[in-house]
Structure formats: C-alpha cells, structure tokens
Amino acid sequence: QVQLVESGGGLVQAGDSLRLSCAASGRTFNNNPMGWFRQAPGKEREFVAAITWDAGSTFYVDSVEGRFTISRDNAKDTLYLQMNSLKPEDTAVYYCAASGRRYLIKYDDPSEYDYWGQGTQVTVSS
C-alpha cells in the first residue's frame, strides 16, 4: 500500500519556523515530482511548492517565495518543506503530494498529482 505520511506540523508564533517532512512508503518516488499544498478553513486547496524528480527545479506560490524552501532526500524517500518567517495567513492543513509521472505540465495543478498524504496542521498565532 502506497502511503505518504506528513509530520512536523504544530502551533507556533508569527516569525517562527517549522520543517515539515513527508515520508513515502509502499513505493519509491525518487523519479517523480512531489509537492506541498495547503488548505485553510473555508478555502480551496492551494499550491505551496513543488520539486522536480531530480531536485533540479523548484516552484513556489508567490506568497511563500523567499520564506519557504522545498527539498527532497531521495535516499530516504522523504520530502521536506522548511518554513521560515511564518505568518498567521500560513495557517492551514499542509498536504504532501506525489505524481505518478516523471514530468508535469503544471506543477501547481493538484490534478497532476496522484498520491496524497493525510495532512498535518500548521497554526501560526499572531
């Protein structure tokens, strides 16, 4: 059974940092793009960041550019999201996602991803 399991969420204050992890099991995604999405209460799921299979390229939504960094450790089958200078508007459930394809047309489109984690809550207080 293929699983993506996120961890690292929590309650922090504005300006703090968190690092999310996403561990894959059941198959490897070393040759597949992966990404992070988030969903705040009452809002649609939103793209946060994505990384190509070889980590050669990364993509970010404008609102996190310069504050968040996506990375991957293919030896550990793990995806990361380093979040710095957190803001209350970053509060959401964060989801890890992986595609079954090697290359994507739109890395910010959730329909391009085939596997999803259960999500981890990030709450940023002001």
Disulfide bonds with the S-S distance in Angstrom:
Cys22-Cys96 2.01
